[in-house]
Amino acid sequence: MIKILKYGEMPLEKILFRGDTSASREIEDTVAAILADVKSGGDDALRKYCLKFDGSAPEQLRVSEAEIDEAYSSADPDFIKTLELARSNIEAFHSRQKRTNFVINEKEGVILGQKITPIENVGIYVPGGTASYPSSVLMDSVPAVLAGCKRIVMVSPPGKDGRISAPILTAARVAGVTDIYKVGGAQAIGALAYGTQSVPKVDKVVGPGNIFVATAKRRVYGIVDIDMIAGPSEILVISDDKSDPVCVAADLLSQAEHDKMSSAVLICTSETFANSVSEQLEKQIPELPRAAIARASIDNNGKIIIVPDISAGITVANEIAPEHLELCVDSPFDYLNDIKNAGSIFLGRNAPEALGDYLAGPNHTLPTLGTARFSSPLSVDDFIKKSSFIYYTREALGEVKDAVADFAEREGLSAHARSVTRRFENK
């Protein structure tokens, strides 16, 4: 049963749930061995681990166009329409994130600027296992397409039949993925980072995964860039006592069903409402196909925190910095600017978190474990590079040469100073 606490009765750090993405020594050693094996063994190592962990060893690691065609043609037309609607909404939202080059030419003889360049090759990790997420294919790929990435390489673990699930392949076709490979786990991250005979090396890897995937991403960072180290999913609902307890409980369970380590928290202003939501959780959990997972999440990590008012609730929420924050009140925009730390914010009583997971348009790859204090959702920015450029005429450089040289000398870097002053000696 979910724990019910009163704000002020215990230190805030006792209320906060902070999981972590750190791995045990055993997992670290296992991942290190897998990465080293993939780096040296290439495709043979990938097939070995596919057989060991997924129950199949595909001869051809790359998914053929025929396989994608088969998956797409066999898909429910309504599902394809839903995917296309979601893609359209994601495109509409993320297209507004696109940056443009700029040039500053305000001083005679000086041109400064910034140019935007897409990352050419990116890797998208799509989990398999206990759940299949075609939504993640869209969320991770569409911003890369908008950024102008030339090659979008998707990896996903095959089933025992040696195939990636049809919904994943269908979503990849709709999203614009260019290459798909039948490999998952830490070995897939190694393949993207180092390249193999079949899998091309990429420059950045994005997408969520289990602790082995997260550990592998952390280990290959620096060889490639990564988006983030994602922890267990989180939802925090702030509500007054006018919300429907049935709906609030359902929203909490929408994240609790992800993983036993997921965190579902309600902050509310009424003990009566808190008890009603708790009762609803007990009623709804047994109805879920993933009841055992939701049960463990609610019992171990779930909390209801009773606060004196909504403003106090927002103070607590800013400390928690949740991945998803629902603000279930009549006038949510009155409080929007007070929310400082959240991955994605859902305003009002008719914006459940699931809306953002699938269809609304903002990205669902979000910072977890309190990292919303300093990081942001996946966006077009994750798939671009920004380079500055500088141009000075000789005359313009002459005007500042002494200042540059003085600055360099004060740092003890005479060669820096001379790289400027030499241009004006004996001229």
KEPA-554120 format. One record per residue (C-alpha): residue in three letters; chain; x, y, z. Coordinates in nm, 3 decimals, padded with zeros to 5 digits. Each point is the difference from the previous one (the first is absolute). Example, Ala and Ser with C-alpha at 12.3 -4.5 7.8 and 13.67 -1.06 7.14 Angstrom:
KEPA-554120
{ALA, A, {01.230, -00.450, 00.780}} {SER, A, {00.137, 00.344, -00.066}} 
This chain:
KEPA-554120
{MET, A, {00.000, 00.000, 00.000}} {ILE, A, {00.119, 00.349, -00.079}} {LYS, A, {00.152, 00.203, 00.286}} {ILE, A, {-00.186, 00.315, 00.109}} {LEU, A, {00.216, 00.273, 00.155}} {LYS, A, {-00.062, 00.351, 00.125}} {TYR, A, {00.225, 00.283, -00.115}} {GLY, A, {00.194, 00.141, 00.294}} {GLU, A, {-00.015, -00.315, 00.211}} {MET, A, {00.334, -00.125, -00.132}} {PRO, A, {00.301, 00.153, -00.177}} {LEU, A, {-00.047, 00.043, -00.372}} {GLU, A, {00.294, -00.228, -00.077}} {LYS, A, {-00.193, -00.283, 00.166}} {ILE, A, {-00.290, 00.061, -00.237}} {LEU, A, {00.204, 00.019, -00.318}} {PHE, A, {00.040, -00.313, -00.207}} {ARG, A, {00.334, -00.012, -00.171}} {GLY, A, {00.082, -00.316, -00.187}} {ASP, A, {00.326, -00.013, -00.186}} {THR, A, {00.151, -00.143, -00.314}} {SER, A, {00.316, -00.131, 00.162}} {ALA, A, {00.073, -00.364, -00.068}} {SER, A, {00.139, -00.270, 00.224}} {ARG, A, {00.361, -00.107, -00.044}} {GLU, A, {-00.127, -00.319, -00.162}} {ILE, A, {-00.203, 00.192, -00.260}} {GLU, A, {00.288, 00.242, -00.065}} {ASP, A, {00.237, -00.292, -00.059}} {THR, A, {-00.251, -00.180, -00.221}} {VAL, A, {-00.060, 00.309, -00.215}} {ALA, A, {00.372, 00.073, -00.027}} {ALA, A, {00.061, -00.355, -00.122}} {ILE, A, {-00.283, 00.021, -00.254}} {LEU, A, {00.124, 00.331, -00.139}} {ALA, A, {00.355, -00.130, -00.032}} {ASP, A, {-00.128, -00.314, -00.172}} {VAL, A, {-00.206, 00.199, -00.249}} {LYS, A, {00.290, 00.236, -00.069}} {SER, A, {00.229, -00.290, -00.089}} {GLY, A, {-00.248, -00.260, -00.127}} {GLY, A, {-00.244, 00.211, -00.199}} {ASP, A, {-00.295, -00.182, -00.152}} {ASP, A, {00.100, -00.338, 00.141}} {ALA, A, {-00.017, 00.141, 00.352}} {LEU, A, {-00.338, 00.160, -00.072}} {ARG, A, {-00.144, -00.332, -00.121}} {LYS, A, {00.140, -00.178, 00.305}} {TYR, A, {-00.172, 00.243, 00.237}} {CYS, A, {-00.323, 00.001, -00.202}} {LEU, A, {-00.014, -00.377, 00.045}} {LYS, A, {00.087, 00.021, 00.368}} {PHE, A, {-00.237, 00.281, 00.100}} {ASP, A, {-00.275, -00.002, -00.266}} {GLY, A, {-00.016, -00.365, -00.098}} {SER, A, {00.089, 00.052, -00.365}} {ALA, A, {00.308, 00.075, -00.209}} {PRO, A, {-00.106, 00.170, -00.326}} {GLU, A, {00.233, -00.075, -00.290}} {GLN, A, {-00.080, 00.340, -00.147}} {LEU, A, {00.011, 00.262, 00.275}} {ARG, A, {-00.139, 00.273, -00.221}} {VAL, A, {-00.376, -00.001, -00.047}} {SER, A, {-00.076, -00.025, -00.371}} {GLU, A, {-00.238, 00.226, -00.188}} {ALA, A, {-00.211, -00.310, -00.065}} {GLU, A, {-00.041, -00.056, 00.375}} {ILE, A, {-00.099, 00.364, 00.052}} {ASP, A, {-00.243, -00.018, -00.292}} {GLU, A, {-00.155, -00.316, 00.144}} {ALA, A, {-00.045, 00.158, 00.343}} {TYR, A, {-00.146, 00.318, -00.145}} {SER, A, {-00.240, -00.177, -00.236}} {SER, A, {-00.126, -00.228, 00.277}} {ALA, A, {-00.057, 00.284, 00.247}} {ASP, A, {-00.350, 00.106, 00.097}} {PRO, A, {-00.083, 00.305, -00.218}} {ASP, A, {-00.138, 00.177, 00.307}} {PHE, A, {00.334, -00.050, 00.177}} {ILE, A, {00.182, 00.154, -00.297}} {LYS, A, {-00.238, 00.296, 00.009}} {THR, A, {00.073, 00.042, 00.372}} {LEU, A, {00.375, -00.013, -00.063}} {GLU, A, {-00.032, 00.259, -00.277}} {LEU, A, {-00.208, 00.228, 00.222}} {ALA, A, {00.255, -00.030, 00.278}} {ARG, A, {00.287, 00.067, -00.242}} {SER, A, {-00.180, 00.307, -00.134}} {ASN, A, {-00.048, 00.139, 00.351}} {ILE, A, {00.360, -00.075, 00.097}} {GLU, A, {00.123, 00.169, -00.318}} {ALA, A, {-00.218, 00.306, 00.061}} {PHE, A, {00.134, 00.044, 00.354}} {HIS, A, {00.366, -00.079, -00.067}} {SER, A, {00.024, 00.200, -00.322}} {ARG, A, {-00.028, 00.312, 00.216}} {GLN, A, {00.320, -00.101, 00.176}} {LYS, A, {00.210, 00.026, -00.314}} {ARG, A, {00.282, 00.252, 00.026}} {THR, A, {00.142, 00.218, -00.274}} {ASN, A, {00.347, 00.135, -00.067}} {PHE, A, {00.072, 00.357, 00.106}} {VAL, A, {00.259, 00.261, -00.099}} {ILE, A, {00.111, 00.311, 00.189}} {ASN, A, {00.162, 00.275, -00.208}} {GLU, A, {-00.027, 00.303, 00.225}} {LYS, A, {00.365, 00.111, -00.002}} {GLU, A, {00.202, 00.092, -00.305}} {GLY, A, {00.215, -00.293, -00.112}} {VAL, A, {-00.148, -00.250, 00.248}} {ILE, A, {-00.239, -00.281, -00.085}} {LEU, A, {-00.114, -00.242, 00.270}} {GLY, A, {-00.258, -00.272, -00.020}} {GLN, A, {-00.133, -00.341, 00.082}} {LYS, A, {-00.077, -00.279, -00.244}} {ILE, A, {-00.225, -00.299, 00.065}} {THR, A, {00.105, -00.341, -00.130}} {PRO, A, {-00.200, -00.322, 00.042}} {ILE, A, {00.172, -00.297, 00.162}} {GLU, A, {00.039, -00.225, -00.303}} {ASN, A, {-00.042, -00.345, 00.154}} {VAL, A, {-00.218, -00.067, 00.305}} {GLY, A, {-00.105, -00.320, 00.171}} {ILE, A, {-00.346, -00.063, 00.146}} {TYR, A, {-00.037, -00.270, 00.265}} {VAL, A, {-00.351, -00.146, 00.024}} {PRO, A, {-00.064, -00.243, 00.286}} {GLY, A, {-00.160, -00.341, -00.034}} {GLY, A, {-00.058, -00.238, 00.289}} {THR, A, {-00.301, 00.046, 00.225}} {ALA, A, {-00.147, 00.273, -00.218}} {SER, A, {00.037, 00.124, -00.357}} {TYR, A, {-00.006, 00.374, -00.058}} {PRO, A, {-00.072, 00.118, -00.355}} {SER, A, {-00.071, 00.340, 00.155}} {SER, A, {00.369, 00.026, 00.093}} {VAL, A, {00.095, -00.059, -00.363}} {LEU, A, {-00.193, 00.313, -00.099}} {MET, A, {00.114, 00.212, 00.294}} {ASP, A, {00.367, -00.080, -00.052}} {SER, A, {00.006, 00.003, -00.382}} {VAL, A, {-00.219, 00.290, -00.110}} {PRO, A, {00.219, 00.270, 00.164}} {ALA, A, {00.304, -00.157, -00.169}} {VAL, A, {-00.175, 00.014, -00.338}} {LEU, A, {-00.093, 00.365, 00.058}} {ALA, A, {00.359, 00.081, 00.101}} {GLY, A, {00.120, -00.136, -00.335}} {CYS, A, {00.194, -00.307, 00.119}} {LYS, A, {00.100, -00.201, -00.308}} {ARG, A, {00.000, -00.342, 00.161}} {ILE, A, {-00.231, -00.113, 00.280}} {VAL, A, {00.101, -00.348, 00.118}} {MET, A, {-00.254, -00.183, 00.216}} {VAL, A, {00.088, -00.302, 00.211}} {SER, A, {-00.252, -00.218, 00.182}} {PRO, A, {00.018, -00.352, 00.142}} {PRO, A, {-00.157, -00.276, -00.211}} {GLY, A, {-00.246, -00.251, 00.138}} {LYS, A, {00.062, -00.372, 00.013}} {ASP, A, {-00.112, -00.013, -00.363}} {GLY, A, {00.293, 00.221, -00.094}} {ARG, A, {-00.224, 00.292, -00.100}} {ILE, A, {-00.068, 00.346, 00.138}} {SER, A, {-00.366, 00.049, 00.083}} {ALA, A, {-00.220, 00.122, -00.285}} {PRO, A, {-00.127, 00.311, 00.188}} {ILE, A, {00.360, 00.116, 00.055}} {LEU, A, {00.086, -00.049, -00.368}} {THR, A, {-00.320, 00.175, -00.108}} {ALA, A, {00.076, 00.298, 00.224}} {ALA, A, {00.354, 00.014, -00.139}} {ARG, A, {-00.135, 00.019, -00.355}} {VAL, A, {-00.239, 00.281, 00.099}} {ALA, A, {00.271, 00.187, 00.193}} {GLY, A, {00.262, -00.003, -00.275}} {VAL, A, {00.263, -00.231, 00.153}} {THR, A, {00.265, -00.086, -00.261}} {ASP, A, {00.164, -00.318, 00.143}} {ILE, A, {-00.134, -00.262, 00.242}} {TYR, A, {00.197, -00.276, 00.173}} {LYS, A, {-00.110, -00.303, 00.202}} {VAL, A, {00.206, 00.047, 00.310}} {GLY, A, {-00.074, 00.127, 00.351}} {GLY, A, {00.155, 00.039, 00.341}} {ALA, A, {00.349, 00.122, 00.083}} {GLN, A, {00.127, -00.172, -00.314}} {ALA, A, {-00.215, 00.229, -00.217}} {ILE, A, {00.147, 00.309, 00.167}} {GLY, A, {00.348, -00.140, -00.064}} {ALA, A, {-00.083, -00.061, -00.365}} {LEU, A, {-00.118, 00.359, -00.045}} {ALA, A, {00.302, 00.142, 00.181}} {TYR, A, {00.271, -00.209, -00.167}} {GLY, A, {-00.162, -00.120, -00.321}} {THR, A, {00.007, -00.362, -00.122}} {GLN, A, {00.007, -00.168, -00.340}} {SER, A, {-00.376, 00.062, -00.029}} {VAL, A, {-00.088, 00.278, 00.243}} {PRO, A, {00.138, 00.345, -00.088}} {LYS, A, {00.174, 00.208, 00.264}} {VAL, A, {-00.206, 00.303, 00.101}} {ASP, A, {00.082, 00.329, 00.167}} {LYS, A, {-00.279, 00.007, 00.258}} {VAL, A, {-00.226, -00.256, 00.171}} {VAL, A, {-00.344, 00.085, 00.140}} {GLY, A, {-00.285, -00.196, 00.148}} {PRO, A, {-00.091, -00.172, 00.328}} {GLY, A, {00.089, -00.351, 00.111}} {ASN, A, {00.056, -00.224, 00.302}} {ILE, A, {00.290, 00.024, 00.245}} {PHE, A, {00.234, -00.183, -00.241}} {VAL, A, {-00.081, 00.246, -00.279}} {ALA, A, {00.036, 00.297, 00.235}} {THR, A, {00.334, -00.129, 00.127}} {ALA, A, {00.124, -00.056, -00.354}} {LYS, A, {-00.102, 00.353, -00.101}} {ARG, A, {00.189, 00.143, 00.294}} {ARG, A, {00.310, -00.202, -00.091}} {VAL, A, {00.008, 00.098, -00.369}} {TYR, A, {-00.061, 00.370, 00.065}} {GLY, A, {00.295, 00.186, -00.146}} {ILE, A, {00.034, -00.247, -00.285}} {VAL, A, {-00.350, 00.109, -00.097}} {ASP, A, {-00.236, 00.254, 00.150}} {ILE, A, {-00.312, -00.115, 00.185}} {ASP, A, {-00.328, 00.169, 00.083}} {MET, A, {-00.036, -00.087, 00.369}} {ILE, A, {00.015, -00.286, 00.248}} {ALA, A, {-00.368, -00.072, 00.057}} {GLY, A, {-00.118, -00.141, 00.329}} {PRO, A, {-00.335, -00.157, 00.093}} {SER, A, {-00.308, 00.189, -00.116}} {GLU, A, {-00.158, 00.260, 00.228}} {ILE, A, {-00.332, 00.179, 00.031}} {LEU, A, {-00.096, 00.267, 00.250}} {VAL, A, {-00.360, 00.124, 00.015}} {ILE, A, {-00.092, 00.321, 00.180}} {SER, A, {-00.374, 00.019, 00.061}} {ASP, A, {-00.260, 00.183, 00.200}} {ASP, A, {-00.301, -00.189, 00.136}} {LYS, A, {-00.217, 00.072, -00.307}} {SER, A, {00.167, -00.262, -00.219}} {ASP, A, {-00.150, -00.343, -00.057}} {PRO, A, {00.188, -00.251, 00.220}} {VAL, A, {-00.066, -00.267, -00.263}} {CYS, A, {00.189, 00.199, -00.264}} {VAL, A, {00.285, 00.104, 00.232}} {ALA, A, {00.055, -00.361, 00.105}} {ALA, A, {-00.003, -00.107, -00.366}} {ASP, A, {00.260, 00.267, -00.081}} {LEU, A, {00.228, -00.120, 00.279}} {LEU, A, {-00.028, -00.357, -00.125}} {SER, A, {00.083, 00.106, -00.356}} {GLN, A, {00.361, 00.031, 00.114}} {ALA, A, {-00.001, -00.259, 00.278}} {GLU, A, {-00.062, -00.272, -00.259}} {HIS, A, {00.327, 00.080, -00.179}} {ASP, A, {00.240, -00.149, 00.250}} {LYS, A, {00.015, -00.119, 00.361}} {MET, A, {00.238, 00.289, 00.066}} {SER, A, {-00.231, 00.263, -00.151}} {SER, A, {-00.109, 00.283, 00.227}} {ALA, A, {-00.361, 00.125, 00.028}} {VAL, A, {-00.062, 00.294, 00.235}} {LEU, A, {-00.315, 00.200, 00.073}} {ILE, A, {00.014, 00.337, 00.173}} {CYS, A, {-00.347, 00.112, 00.112}} {THR, A, {-00.168, 00.242, 00.236}} {SER, A, {-00.251, -00.232, 00.169}} {GLU, A, {00.038, -00.310, 00.219}} {THR, A, {-00.345, -00.116, -00.112}} {PHE, A, {00.107, 00.025, -00.364}} {ALA, A, {00.328, -00.181, 00.080}} {ASN, A, {-00.192, -00.291, 00.152}} {SER, A, {-00.236, -00.011, -00.299}} {VAL, A, {00.290, -00.026, -00.243}} {SER, A, {00.163, -00.269, 00.215}} {GLU, A, {-00.325, -00.201, -00.009}} {GLN, A, {-00.017, 00.038, -00.376}} {LEU, A, {00.357, -00.124, -00.039}} {GLU, A, {-00.090, -00.314, 00.192}} {LYS, A, {-00.303, -00.049, -00.221}} {GLN, A, {00.173, 00.065, -00.332}} {ILE, A, {00.331, -00.182, 00.046}} {PRO, A, {-00.151, -00.352, -00.016}} {GLU, A, {-00.172, 00.094, -00.326}} {LEU, A, {00.330, 00.065, -00.179}} {PRO, A, {00.177, -00.257, -00.221}} {ARG, A, {00.327, 00.122, 00.155}} {ALA, A, {-00.144, -00.004, 00.353}} {ALA, A, {00.307, -00.157, 00.164}} {ILE, A, {00.226, 00.275, -00.133}} {ALA, A, {-00.242, 00.279, 00.097}} {ARG, A, {-00.048, -00.155, 00.344}} {ALA, A, {00.373, -00.003, 00.072}} {SER, A, {00.042, 00.356, -00.127}} {ILE, A, {-00.284, 00.140, 00.210}} {ASP, A, {00.094, -00.192, 00.315}} {ASN, A, {00.372, 00.077, -00.015}} {ASN, A, {00.022, 00.345, -00.161}} {GLY, A, {-00.350, 00.147, -00.001}} {LYS, A, {-00.091, 00.289, 00.228}} {ILE, A, {-00.286, 00.237, 00.068}} {ILE, A, {00.113, 00.326, 00.160}} {ILE, A, {-00.264, 00.222, 00.162}} {VAL, A, {00.085, 00.370, -00.020}} {PRO, A, {-00.180, 00.312, 00.130}} {ASP, A, {-00.045, 00.152, -00.348}} {ILE, A, {00.099, -00.032, -00.366}} {SER, A, {00.290, 00.243, 00.037}} {ALA, A, {00.155, -00.220, 00.269}} {GLY, A, {-00.052, -00.296, -00.231}} {ILE, A, {00.191, 00.173, -00.277}} {THR, A, {00.286, 00.068, 00.244}} {VAL, A, {00.024, -00.372, 00.069}} {ALA, A, {-00.029, -00.081, -00.371}} {ASN, A, {00.288, 00.234, -00.084}} {GLU, A, {00.216, -00.189, 00.250}} {ILE, A, {-00.097, -00.336, -00.149}} {ALA, A, {00.047, 00.124, -00.361}} {PRO, A, {-00.214, -00.277, -00.151}} {GLU, A, {00.012, -00.142, -00.350}} {HIS, A, {-00.377, 00.058, -00.046}} {LEU, A, {-00.199, 00.254, 00.200}} {GLU, A, {-00.380, 00.022, -00.019}} {LEU, A, {-00.161, 00.314, 00.143}} {CYS, A, {-00.366, -00.093, 00.052}} {VAL, A, {-00.162, 00.328, 00.101}} {ASP, A, {-00.256, 00.238, -00.152}} {SER, A, {00.244, 00.276, -00.101}} {PRO, A, {00.330, -00.176, -00.069}} {PHE, A, {00.154, 00.287, -00.196}} {ASP, A, {-00.008, 00.208, 00.319}} {TYR, A, {00.270, -00.229, 00.137}} {LEU, A, {00.200, -00.084, -00.313}} {ASN, A, {00.279, 00.253, 00.058}} {ASP, A, {00.043, -00.127, 00.356}} {ILE, A, {00.097, -00.345, -00.126}} {LYS, A, {00.377, 00.011, -00.041}} {ASN, A, {00.102, -00.366, -00.021}} {ALA, A, {-00.190, -00.253, -00.209}} {GLY, A, {00.066, -00.194, -00.318}} {SER, A, {-00.349, 00.045, -00.145}} {ILE, A, {-00.296, 00.185, 00.154}} {PHE, A, {-00.363, -00.105, -00.053}} {LEU, A, {-00.247, 00.278, 00.076}} {GLY, A, {-00.357, -00.042, 00.120}} {ARG, A, {-00.223, -00.300, 00.061}} {ASN, A, {-00.014, -00.115, -00.362}} {ALA, A, {00.368, -00.041, -00.086}} {PRO, A, {00.100, -00.345, 00.128}} {GLU, A, {00.365, -00.095, -00.027}} {ALA, A, {-00.083, -00.267, -00.259}} {LEU, A, {-00.102, 00.278, -00.240}} {GLY, A, {00.361, 00.115, -00.001}} {ASP, A, {00.134, -00.352, -00.030}} {TYR, A, {-00.170, -00.060, -00.331}} {LEU, A, {-00.170, 00.279, -00.186}} {ALA, A, {00.017, 00.362, 00.118}} {GLY, A, {00.338, 00.085, -00.158}} {PRO, A, {00.253, 00.090, 00.274}} {ASN, A, {00.266, -00.264, 00.051}} {HIS, A, {-00.044, -00.282, 00.248}} {THR, A, {00.373, -00.067, 00.040}} {LEU, A, {00.042, 00.201, 00.319}} {PRO, A, {00.247, 00.058, 00.284}} {THR, A, {-00.052, -00.222, 00.306}} {LEU, A, {00.138, -00.035, 00.353}} {GLY, A, {-00.012, 00.372, 00.071}} {THR, A, {00.211, 00.091, -00.303}} {ALA, A, {-00.283, 00.225, -00.121}} {ARG, A, {00.171, 00.253, 00.230}} {PHE, A, {00.262, 00.047, -00.271}} {SER, A, {-00.095, -00.192, -00.314}} {SER, A, {-00.272, -00.006, -00.262}} {PRO, A, {-00.213, -00.233, -00.213}} {LEU, A, {00.144, -00.148, -00.317}} {SER, A, {-00.025, 00.258, -00.278}} {VAL, A, {00.133, 00.107, -00.337}} {ASP, A, {00.291, 00.158, 00.191}} {ASP, A, {00.120, -00.350, 00.089}} {PHE, A, {00.068, -00.073, -00.366}} {ILE, A, {00.193, 00.311, -00.102}} {LYS, A, {00.339, 00.159, 00.060}} {LYS, A, {00.065, 00.371, 00.034}} {SER, A, {00.327, 00.141, -00.133}} {SER, A, {00.106, 00.360, 00.043}} {PHE, A, {00.200, 00.185, -00.263}} {ILE, A, {00.219, 00.311, 00.015}} {TYR, A, {00.133, 00.227, -00.277}} {TYR, A, {00.217, 00.310, 00.053}} {THR, A, {00.169, 00.219, -00.256}} {ARG, A, {00.359, 00.101, 00.068}} {GLU, A, {-00.114, 00.344, 00.100}} {ALA, A, {-00.258, -00.136, 00.246}} {LEU, A, {00.255, -00.236, 00.156}} {GLY, A, {00.245, 00.289, 00.033}} {GLU, A, {-00.248, 00.190, 00.214}} {VAL, A, {-00.017, -00.276, 00.262}} {LYS, A, {00.342, -00.168, -00.030}} {ASP, A, {00.144, 00.167, 00.308}} {ALA, A, {-00.299, -00.094, 00.214}} {VAL, A, {00.017, -00.364, -00.114}} {ALA, A, {00.374, -00.015, 00.061}} {ASP, A, {-00.036, 00.158, 00.345}} {PHE, A, {-00.269, -00.250, 00.097}} {ALA, A, {00.213, -00.293, -00.119}} {GLU, A, {00.312, 00.121, 00.182}} {ARG, A, {-00.195, 00.038, 00.326}} {GLU, A, {-00.084, -00.370, -00.031}} {GLY, A, {00.363, -00.085, -00.063}} {LEU, A, {-00.063, -00.109, -00.359}} {SER, A, {00.254, 00.192, -00.202}} {ALA, A, {-00.043, -00.207, -00.316}} {HIS, A, {-00.365, 00.100, -00.003}} {ALA, A, {00.102, 00.365, 00.019}} {ARG, A, {00.263, -00.035, -00.271}} {SER, A, {-00.242, -00.174, -00.236}} {VAL, A, {-00.171, 00.339, -00.018}} {THR, A, {00.294, 00.243, 00.025}} {ARG, A, {00.222, -00.182, -00.255}} {ARG, A, {-00.246, 00.101, -00.272}} {PHE, A, {00.094, 00.364, 00.055}} {GLU, A, {00.378, -00.023, 00.037}} {ASN, A, {00.222, 00.139, -00.278}} {LYS, A, {-00.300, 00.084, -00.216}} 
